[in-house]
Amino acid sequence: MKVLYDHQIWSHQRFGGASHIFSEITRHSEGIPDYSYDIALRHANNDYIKSNPKVAKATRMFADKKSFPSRIRVMLRNSATAKRWYAILKERANKRTSIRALETSDFDVFHPTHYDPYFLPYLKEKPFVITVYDMIHELYPEYFIGKNITAPQKKLLTEKAMRIIAISENTKNDLVKILGIAPDKIDVVHLASNFGEVEPKKTKIPKRYILYVGSRVRYKNFSVMIRGAAPLLSEKDLYLLCAGGGTFTREEKSLIQEHGIEHKVIRQEADDSELSYLYRHAECFVFPSLYEGFGIPILEALSSGCPAVLSNASCFPEIAGNAAVYFESTDPVSLTMALKKVCGDRNYRSQLIQLGNKKAEEYSWEKTAEKTRAVYYSCLS
């Protein structure tokens, strides 16, 4: 059996997210008897794909503007919108590469890596599988600026796909409830984390801190994070460290100042090795998000020996089970109480770490890849 993946997610992402998922699935499917894959890709600047020599060789993949003809490089160098034009040209070239691969029909199953339905006229009745990561665009449309094309594209592809992969039971239930998809058309394939394998790299940190990781967009519920942590930060020698997510917005700075904790909230960028170090030395990790498709940072924390404090929303209880402490997602007081319990009771904290290590062992990219391949084979039965 041969699976064809298209360009989409590698065109759009440099690292993280779905490009990480597909990179791990392909990496853990190398050398499987009677199984192969191709990625239809020409230009990319994705950290994962650059480390895949098979794809780089097979697709003549390039990582920067030098791969474009000289006349286009001149235009890009002189244009005020160079970055935008580079993205457009890269997308067009990659889409042409994907279409050519589809037209050859040299594959058994097609797996688009995002929701653009451009490929439908070229499938020639070959089956395709679509992965649904979450239903955020359907549940929280007000959080997205401009036209929300993701929701209608996702609906179209879930209707036409032979099989749908959902990355959690919670996402499967949302697909059934919101889009009316038949449950027996959906396979749940959990994700995993590499953080048990990452070599930690020391970075500057406070002696004691609560860790928040990643984006702080509205559904991430960062305001509850600040309100819930503020009582501990004002009374104890404790800090809130926010890793990644870009600089604080004016509204976030105002909220932090309102609670008088501006000197106790730190933000810094961190690569995977630095983030691994941050997890390992934190008092706890807090994930206050209102909704996630899966929540890989939960597994990053558990596999790094970091107690997890999670909102009781979405798929979090499904993923972490009894290996985390939960709080009401919209109640800052509930978060305060959870933080006091974890940060103030060393025995309870140690118990959570033990439970977290055990829970993390249930997830692996080998299992994810194996279950994904089983979905492909089911399309040919």
HUDA-V649423 format. One record per pair of residues at least 12 apart in sequence whose C-alpha atoms are under 10 Angstrom apart, sorted by the first residue. I is the first residue (numbers start at 1). J is the second residue. Records with the same first field share a line. If there is no record, write none. Layout:
I = J + J
This chain:
1 = 33 + 34 + 35 + 36 + 37 + 107 + 108 + 109 + 373 + 376 + 377 + 380
2 = 34 + 35 + 36 + 37 + 38 + 106 + 107 + 108 + 109 + 110 + 376 + 377
3 = 26 + 35 + 36 + 37 + 38 + 39 + 106 + 107 + 108 + 109 + 110 + 111 + 128 + 373 + 376 + 377
4 = 36 + 37 + 38 + 39 + 40 + 98 + 101 + 102 + 105 + 106 + 107 + 108 + 109 + 110 + 111 + 112 + 128
5 = 22 + 26 + 37 + 38 + 39 + 40 + 41 + 98 + 101 + 102 + 107 + 109 + 110 + 111 + 112 + 113 + 128
6 = 38 + 39 + 40 + 41 + 94 + 95 + 97 + 98 + 99 + 101 + 102 + 110 + 111 + 112 + 113 + 114 + 119
7 = 39 + 40 + 41 + 42 + 43 + 44 + 91 + 93 + 94 + 95 + 96 + 97 + 98 + 99 + 112 + 113 + 114
8 = 40 + 41 + 91 + 94 + 95 + 98 + 112 + 113 + 114 + 115 + 116
9 = 22 + 44 + 46 + 112 + 113 + 114 + 115
10 = 22 + 23 + 39 + 41 + 43 + 44 + 45 + 46 + 47 + 48 + 49 + 91 + 94 + 113 + 114
11 = 41 + 42 + 43 + 44 + 45 + 46 + 87 + 88 + 90 + 91 + 92 + 93 + 94 + 95
12 = 44 + 45 + 46 + 87 + 90 + 91 + 114
13 = 44 + 45 + 46 + 47 + 48
14 = 44 + 45 + 46 + 47 + 48 + 49
15 = 45 + 46 + 47 + 48 + 49
16 = 46 + 47 + 48
17 = 133 + 296
18 = 113 + 114 + 131 + 133
19 = 46 + 47 + 48 + 49 + 113 + 114
20 = 46 + 47 + 48 + 49 + 193
21 = 48 + 113 + 191 + 192 + 193 + 365 + 368 + 369
22 = 48 + 49 + 111 + 113 + 369
23 = 47 + 48 + 49 + 51 + 52
24 = 48 + 191 + 192 + 193 + 194 + 365 + 366 + 368 + 369
25 = 191 + 365 + 366 + 367 + 368 + 369 + 370 + 371 + 372 + 373
26 = 38 + 39 + 52 + 365 + 369 + 373
27 = 48 + 52 + 365 + 366 + 369
28 = 365 + 366 + 367 + 368 + 369 + 370
29 = 365 + 366 + 369 + 370 + 372 + 373
32 = 370
35 = 373 + 377
36 = 107
37 = 55 + 107 + 108 + 109 + 110
38 = 54 + 55 + 58 + 59 + 101 + 106 + 107 + 110
39 = 54 + 55 + 56 + 58 + 59 + 97 + 98 + 101 + 111 + 112
40 = 55 + 58 + 59 + 61 + 94 + 95 + 96 + 97 + 98 + 99 + 100 + 101 + 102
41 = 55 + 56 + 58 + 59 + 60 + 61 + 62 + 90 + 91 + 93 + 94 + 95 + 96 + 97 + 98 + 101
42 = 55 + 56 + 58 + 59 + 60 + 61 + 62 + 63 + 67 + 90 + 91 + 93 + 94 + 95 + 96 + 97 + 98
43 = 56 + 59 + 60 + 61 + 62 + 63 + 64 + 65 + 67 + 68 + 87 + 89 + 90 + 91 + 92 + 93 + 94 + 97
44 = 56 + 61 + 62 + 63 + 64 + 65 + 87 + 90 + 91 + 94
45 = 61 + 62 + 63 + 64 + 65 + 90
46 = 62 + 63
47 = 63
49 = 61 + 63
50 = 62 + 63
59 = 97
61 = 94
64 = 86 + 90
65 = 77 + 83 + 86 + 89 + 90
67 = 90
68 = 86 + 89 + 90
72 = 85 + 86 + 89
73 = 86
95 = 118 + 119
98 = 112 + 118 + 119 + 122
99 = 118 + 119 + 120 + 121 + 122 + 123
100 = 122
101 = 122
102 = 119 + 120 + 121 + 122 + 123 + 124 + 126
103 = 119 + 121 + 122 + 123 + 124
104 = 122 + 123
105 = 122 + 123 + 124 + 125 + 126
107 = 126 + 127
108 = 126 + 127 + 128 + 376 + 377 + 379 + 380
109 = 123 + 126 + 127 + 128 + 129 + 162 + 376 + 377 + 379 + 380
110 = 123 + 126 + 127 + 128 + 129 + 130 + 161 + 376
111 = 127 + 128 + 129 + 130 + 131 + 161 + 376
112 = 128 + 129 + 130 + 131 + 157
113 = 129 + 130 + 131 + 132
114 = 130 + 131 + 132 + 133 + 150 + 153 + 154 + 157
115 = 130 + 131 + 132 + 149 + 150 + 151 + 152 + 153 + 154 + 155 + 156 + 157 + 158
116 = 149 + 150 + 153 + 154 + 156 + 157
117 = 153 + 154 + 156 + 157
120 = 157 + 160
126 = 162 + 379 + 380
127 = 160 + 161 + 162 + 163 + 376 + 379 + 380
128 = 157 + 160 + 161 + 162 + 163 + 164 + 376 + 379
129 = 157 + 158 + 160 + 161 + 162 + 163 + 164 + 165 + 372 + 375 + 376 + 379
130 = 154 + 157 + 158 + 160 + 161 + 162 + 163 + 164 + 165 + 166 + 186
131 = 154 + 157 + 158 + 161 + 163 + 164 + 165 + 166 + 167 + 186 + 187 + 188 + 189 + 372
132 = 154 + 157 + 158 + 164 + 165 + 166 + 167 + 168 + 171 + 172 + 175 + 186 + 188 + 293
133 = 165 + 166 + 167 + 168 + 171 + 172 + 292 + 293 + 294
134 = 166 + 167 + 168 + 170 + 171 + 172 + 174 + 175 + 291 + 292 + 293 + 294 + 314
135 = 150 + 151 + 154 + 170 + 171 + 172 + 174 + 175 + 178 + 179 + 291 + 292 + 293
136 = 150 + 151 + 171 + 174 + 219 + 290 + 291 + 292 + 293
137 = 149 + 150 + 151 + 152 + 154
138 = 150 + 151 + 152 + 154 + 155 + 174 + 175 + 178 + 179
139 = 151 + 174 + 178 + 291
140 = 218 + 219 + 291
142 = 218
143 = 217 + 218 + 219
144 = 217 + 218
154 = 179
155 = 175 + 178 + 179 + 180 + 181
156 = 179
158 = 175 + 179 + 181 + 185 + 186
159 = 179 + 180 + 181 + 182 + 185
161 = 185
162 = 185 + 186 + 375 + 376 + 378 + 379
163 = 184 + 185 + 186 + 187 + 375 + 376 + 378 + 379
164 = 181 + 183 + 184 + 185 + 186 + 187 + 188 + 375
165 = 185 + 186 + 187 + 188 + 189 + 190 + 371 + 372 + 375
166 = 186 + 187 + 188 + 189 + 190 + 293 + 294
167 = 187 + 188 + 189 + 190 + 191 + 293 + 294 + 295 + 315 + 368
168 = 187 + 188 + 189 + 190 + 191 + 292 + 293 + 294 + 295 + 314 + 315 + 316 + 318 + 319
169 = 186 + 187 + 188 + 189 + 190 + 293 + 294 + 314 + 315 + 318 + 319
170 = 188 + 291 + 292 + 293 + 294 + 313 + 314 + 315 + 316 + 317 + 318 + 319
171 = 186 + 188 + 291 + 292 + 293 + 294 + 314 + 315
172 = 185 + 186 + 187 + 188 + 293
173 = 186
174 = 293 + 314
186 = 375
187 = 371 + 372 + 374 + 375
188 = 368 + 371 + 372 + 375
189 = 367 + 368 + 369 + 370 + 371 + 372 + 375
190 = 294 + 296 + 319 + 363 + 364 + 365 + 367 + 368 + 369 + 371 + 372
191 = 294 + 295 + 296 + 299 + 319 + 363 + 364 + 365 + 366 + 367 + 368 + 369
192 = 294 + 295 + 296 + 297 + 298 + 299 + 300 + 360 + 361 + 362 + 363 + 364 + 365 + 366 + 367 + 368
193 = 296 + 297 + 298 + 299 + 300 + 301 + 302 + 303 + 360 + 363 + 364 + 365
194 = 272 + 276 + 296 + 299 + 300 + 303 + 304 + 364 + 365
195 = 272 + 273 + 275 + 276 + 279 + 297 + 299 + 300 + 301 + 302 + 303 + 304
196 = 276 + 299 + 300 + 301 + 302 + 303 + 304 + 305 + 357 + 360 + 361
197 = 273 + 276 + 303 + 304
198 = 272 + 273 + 274 + 275 + 276 + 277 + 304
199 = 272 + 273 + 274 + 276 + 277
200 = 272 + 273 + 274 + 275 + 276 + 277 + 278 + 279 + 280 + 304
201 = 270 + 271 + 272 + 273 + 274 + 275 + 276 + 277 + 278
202 = 273 + 274 + 275 + 276 + 277 + 278
203 = 268 + 270 + 273 + 274 + 275 + 277 + 278
204 = 268 + 274 + 277 + 278
205 = 239 + 241 + 266 + 268 + 277 + 278 + 281 + 282
206 = 237 + 238 + 239 + 240 + 241 + 264 + 266 + 281 + 282
207 = 237 + 238 + 239 + 281 + 282 + 283
208 = 236 + 237 + 238 + 239 + 240 + 241 + 281 + 282 + 283 + 284 + 343
209 = 233 + 237 + 238 + 239 + 240 + 241 + 242 + 264 + 265 + 266 + 278 + 281 + 282 + 283 + 284 + 285 + 343
210 = 229 + 232 + 233 + 238 + 239 + 240 + 241 + 242 + 265 + 278 + 279 + 281 + 282 + 283 + 284 + 285 + 286 + 309 + 339 + 343
211 = 239 + 240 + 241 + 242 + 243 + 266 + 275 + 278 + 279 + 281 + 282 + 283 + 284 + 285 + 286 + 287 + 301 + 306 + 308
212 = 225 + 240 + 241 + 242 + 243 + 244 + 245 + 267 + 278 + 279 + 282 + 284 + 285 + 286 + 287 + 288 + 297
213 = 241 + 242 + 243 + 244 + 245 + 267 + 269 + 270 + 275 + 278 + 279 + 285 + 286 + 287 + 297
214 = 242 + 243 + 244 + 245 + 246 + 269 + 270 + 287 + 297
215 = 242 + 243 + 244 + 245 + 246 + 289
216 = 242 + 244 + 245 + 246 + 247 + 248 + 249 + 252 + 288 + 289
217 = 245 + 289
218 = 289 + 290
219 = 288 + 289 + 290 + 291 + 292
220 = 287 + 288 + 289 + 290 + 291 + 292
221 = 287 + 288 + 289 + 290 + 291 + 311 + 329 + 330
222 = 252 + 287 + 288 + 289 + 290
223 = 251 + 252 + 255 + 256 + 288 + 330 + 332
224 = 288 + 289 + 329 + 330 + 331 + 332 + 333 + 334 + 335 + 336
225 = 240 + 286 + 287 + 288 + 289 + 329 + 330 + 331 + 332 + 335 + 336
226 = 240 + 252 + 255 + 256 + 259 + 261 + 265 + 332 + 335 + 336
227 = 255 + 256 + 258 + 259 + 331 + 332 + 333 + 335 + 336
228 = 288 + 330 + 331 + 332 + 333 + 334 + 335 + 336 + 337 + 338 + 339
229 = 259 + 261 + 286 + 332 + 333 + 335 + 336 + 337 + 338 + 339 + 340
230 = 256 + 259 + 260 + 261 + 264 + 265 + 332 + 336
231 = 259 + 261 + 333 + 336 + 337 + 339 + 340
232 = 336 + 337 + 339 + 340 + 343
233 = 259 + 260 + 261 + 262 + 263 + 264 + 265
234 = 259 + 260 + 261 + 263 + 264
237 = 264
238 = 264 + 265 + 283 + 343
239 = 261 + 263 + 264 + 265 + 266 + 282 + 283
240 = 261 + 262 + 263 + 264 + 265 + 266 + 267 + 282 + 283 + 285 + 286
241 = 264 + 265 + 266 + 267 + 268 + 278 + 282 + 285
242 = 265 + 266 + 267 + 268 + 269 + 270
243 = 266 + 267 + 268 + 269 + 270 + 271 + 274 + 275 + 278
244 = 267 + 268 + 269 + 270 + 271 + 275
245 = 267 + 268 + 269
246 = 267 + 268 + 269
247 = 267 + 268 + 269
248 = 266 + 267
253 = 265
275 = 300 + 301 + 304
276 = 300 + 301 + 303 + 304 + 305 + 306
277 = 304
278 = 301 + 304 + 306
279 = 297 + 300 + 301 + 302 + 303 + 304 + 305 + 306 + 307 + 308
280 = 300 + 301 + 302 + 303 + 304 + 305 + 306 + 307
281 = 304 + 305 + 306
282 = 301 + 305 + 306 + 307 + 343
283 = 306 + 307 + 308 + 339 + 342 + 343 + 344 + 346 + 349
284 = 301 + 305 + 306 + 307 + 308 + 309 + 339 + 342 + 343 + 349 + 352 + 353
285 = 297 + 298 + 300 + 301 + 302 + 306 + 307 + 308 + 309 + 310 + 324 + 339
286 = 298 + 301 + 307 + 308 + 309 + 310 + 311 + 325 + 326 + 335 + 338 + 339
287 = 308 + 309 + 310 + 311 + 312 + 316 + 326 + 329
288 = 309 + 310 + 311 + 312 + 313 + 326 + 327 + 328 + 329 + 330 + 332 + 335
289 = 310 + 311 + 312 + 313 + 314 + 316 + 329 + 330
290 = 311 + 312 + 313 + 314 + 315 + 316 + 328 + 329 + 330
291 = 311 + 312 + 313 + 314 + 315 + 316 + 329
292 = 313 + 314 + 315 + 316
293 = 314 + 315 + 316
294 = 314 + 315 + 316 + 318 + 319
295 = 314 + 315 + 316 + 319 + 320
296 = 319
298 = 310 + 316 + 319 + 320 + 324 + 356 + 360
299 = 319 + 320 + 356 + 357 + 359 + 360 + 361 + 363
300 = 360
301 = 353 + 356 + 357 + 360
302 = 320 + 323 + 324 + 352 + 353 + 354 + 355 + 356 + 357 + 358 + 359 + 360 + 361
303 = 353 + 356 + 357 + 358 + 359 + 360 + 361 + 363
304 = 353 + 356 + 357 + 360
305 = 350 + 352 + 353 + 354 + 355 + 356 + 357 + 360
306 = 324 + 349 + 350 + 352 + 353 + 354 + 356 + 357
307 = 323 + 324 + 325 + 342 + 343 + 348 + 349 + 350 + 351 + 352 + 353 + 354 + 355 + 356 + 357
308 = 320 + 323 + 324 + 325 + 326 + 339 + 342 + 349 + 352 + 353 + 356
309 = 323 + 324 + 325 + 326 + 327 + 335 + 338 + 339 + 342 + 352
310 = 324 + 325 + 326 + 327 + 328 + 329 + 335 + 338
311 = 324 + 325 + 326 + 327 + 328 + 329 + 330 + 331 + 334 + 335
312 = 325 + 326 + 327 + 328 + 329 + 330
313 = 326 + 327 + 328 + 329 + 330
314 = 329
319 = 359 + 360 + 362 + 363
320 = 355 + 356 + 359 + 360
321 = 355 + 356 + 359
322 = 352 + 355 + 356 + 359
323 = 351 + 352 + 353 + 354 + 355 + 356 + 357 + 358 + 359 + 360
324 = 342 + 349 + 351 + 352 + 353 + 355 + 356 + 359
325 = 338 + 339 + 341 + 342 + 349 + 352
326 = 338 + 339
327 = 339
